[in-house]
Amino acid sequence: MNLTTCVVTINFNYGGVMDLENIIYEKDDGIARIIINRPAKRNALNRVTRLEMASALEDTRMDSSVKALVISGAGGKSFISGSDLTELSTFTPLELEEVVISMARSIAEKSSLALKWAKKSINTGQETTLSMGLAYEALAECLLFSGKDREEGMKAFFEKRKPHFEGK
């Protein structure tokens, strides 16, 4: 299927509105579709595309009428070719290091318990079957939802302050 570039406005279920440049997001009859729409770049993921995908995925997660999600790439030549390297190459080595350190600091602020289970889930997912990896991830999610760090994270969010996680 060859899709042309289009800009659409989506009214997300949770109240947000977003103009989409790089993806096509559709919902019909319980099926959501996200189509990466950058065929000239072999559907490479740049910052805008990642943000649009994250918003569409969140909308899909929040919409109880969605029973299945299909993710595809426009143009018929590639699904997703990876990161858009032209975006990465605009950084000098020092700038790239600063970006990486900034991301690492942001990750380090998260719950140590959540990070531990995220790492275990990723490793398990790579070492087992898809169904086993997904089952492990679901178990980790259940365990984390019953923890004190979740309560602290939610409380801090509503109080508009940084959380003080204890790893519990």
Secondary structure in CASP SS format (residue, H / E / C, confidence):
PFRMAT SS
TARGET T0000
AUTHOR 0000-0000-0000
METHOD secondary structure of the structure
MODEL  1
M C 1.00
N C 1.00
L C 1.00
T C 1.00
T C 1.00
C C 1.00
V C 1.00
V E 1.00
T E 1.00
I E 1.00
N E 1.00
F C 1.00
N C 1.00
Y C 1.00
G C 1.00
G C 1.00
V E 1.00
M E 1.00
D E 1.00
L E 1.00
E C 1.00
N C 1.00
I E 1.00
I E 1.00
Y E 1.00
E E 1.00
K E 1.00
D E 1.00
D C 1.00
G C 1.00
I E 1.00
A E 1.00
R E 1.00
I E 1.00
I E 1.00
I E 1.00
N C 1.00
R C 1.00
P H 1.00
A H 1.00
K H 1.00
R C 1.00
N C 1.00
A C 1.00
L E 1.00
N C 1.00
R H 1.00
V H 1.00
T H 1.00
R H 1.00
L H 1.00
E H 1.00
M H 1.00
A H 1.00
S H 1.00
A H 1.00
L H 1.00
E H 1.00
D H 1.00
T H 1.00
R H 1.00
M H 1.00
D C 1.00
S C 1.00
S C 1.00
V C 1.00
K C 1.00
A E 1.00
L E 1.00
V E 1.00
I E 1.00
S E 1.00
G E 1.00
A C 1.00
G C 1.00
G C 1.00
K C 1.00
S C 1.00
F C 1.00
I C 1.00
S C 1.00
G C 1.00
S E 1.00
D C 1.00
L H 1.00
T H 1.00
E H 1.00
L H 1.00
S C 1.00
T C 1.00
F C 1.00
T C 1.00
P H 1.00
L H 1.00
E H 1.00
L H 1.00
E H 1.00
E H 1.00
V H 1.00
V H 1.00
I H 1.00
S H 1.00
M H 1.00
A H 1.00
R H 1.00
S H 1.00
I H 1.00
A H 1.00
E C 1.00
K C 1.00
S C 1.00
S H 1.00
L H 1.00
A H 1.00
L H 1.00
K H 1.00
W H 1.00
A H 1.00
K H 1.00
K H 1.00
S H 1.00
I H 1.00
N H 1.00
T H 1.00
G H 1.00
Q H 1.00
E H 1.00
T C 1.00
T C 1.00
L H 1.00
S H 1.00
M H 1.00
G H 1.00
L H 1.00
A H 1.00
Y H 1.00
E H 1.00
A H 1.00
L H 1.00
A H 1.00
E H 1.00
C H 1.00
L H 1.00
L H 1.00
F H 1.00
S C 1.00
G C 1.00
K H 1.00
D H 1.00
R H 1.00
E H 1.00
E H 1.00
G H 1.00
M H 1.00
K H 1.00
A H 1.00
F H 1.00
F H 1.00
E C 1.00
K C 1.00
R C 1.00
K C 1.00
P C 1.00
H C 1.00
F C 1.00
E C 1.00
G C 1.00
K C 1.00
END
